């Protein structure tokens, strides 16, 4: 019986206008600019929800694949490692960050990252490796030492006549993270080791050199000293977004986690889901605050101020004020926004529901202010 020959072949050239079928019945055409950048070995991927065509260079694919392969190999070894060994890693990692000489070398590299980011007009609010950030990293790592692992633990039991079913905790596998420029995420990402998982992460270009320094000076030595394979934590050593795209499109991942700006996170999440990988996404900051009819002005102002003291996942994103209290509480909100901005050396920006423009001072909708975006400082209306 003869076999039907495969009709697939590797793409070696790409012409503008070439149709790409996706979603079963939809077509996009390759734009001229993308066709000109294409080289043999590159991949072209459609982000189905946004109908965007991405070009992933062959080198970025290689870097991402190698990182996942390394973490996948380490996962098998980690499965036989004791909880005590993993606790030892957390202690050693924390102790190395607490070492003044080691931290000094990390700070030197970080200062160069900060200077380079400032020269590009980028925000450095979360980039600076100061004592507060160091303390939080150390505290977080030491917190994992006493945390219980659920590997092999019976989480739930259902008993019936003649039989019993148990839900048993188990490791997932390789977990991928894509973060923006916060050096402390290296400590955050290692939390998955407690459950027996390995981790591959990509960090924003602003903090890449700092991440390399933390890996070299503290994280990798702690893994070695604890007797764990260095592949338990792997840095995708690339400054391009394409490396993150390639990483999240790898079907070998057990979970893909993205933190950052909304559109970038949406793209990463779509790529992972198209590859059949479970995702955990966060791209819009987050927290909602609702001021009710009984809300007192002073605690409300303090809550707004404390919810904006740094840019993290629970930053105040949406504030709802009961209409009957608007005359009193809207000025309180604006005052707190002004104080929060001043503390960060910035101003503030409001997005107001169209029907509620009249509840805010008219000058906010005319005033031009400098707003710090990921791409740098831009001039925008304050509201």
Buried (B, 14 or more C-beta within 10 A) or exposed (E): EEEEEEEEEEEEEBEEEBEBEBEEEEEBEBEEEBBEEBEEEBBBBBBBEEEBBBBBBEBBBBBBBBBBBBBBEBBEBBEEBEBEBBBBBBBBBBBBBBEEEBBEBBBEBBEEBBEBBEEEEBBBBBBBBEEEBBEEBBEBBBEBBEBEBBBEEEEEEEEEEEEEEEEEBBBBBBBBBBBBBBBBBBBBBBBBBBBBBBBBBBBBBBBBBBBBBBBBBBBBBBBEBBEBBBBBBBBBBBEBBBBBBBBBBBEBBBBBBBBBEEEBBBBBBBBBBBBEBEBEBBBEBBBEBEBEEEBEBEEBBEBBBEBBEBEEEEBBEEBEBEEEBBEEBBBBBBBBBEBBBEEBEBBBBBEEEEEEEEBBEEEBEEEEBEBBEEEEEEEBEBB
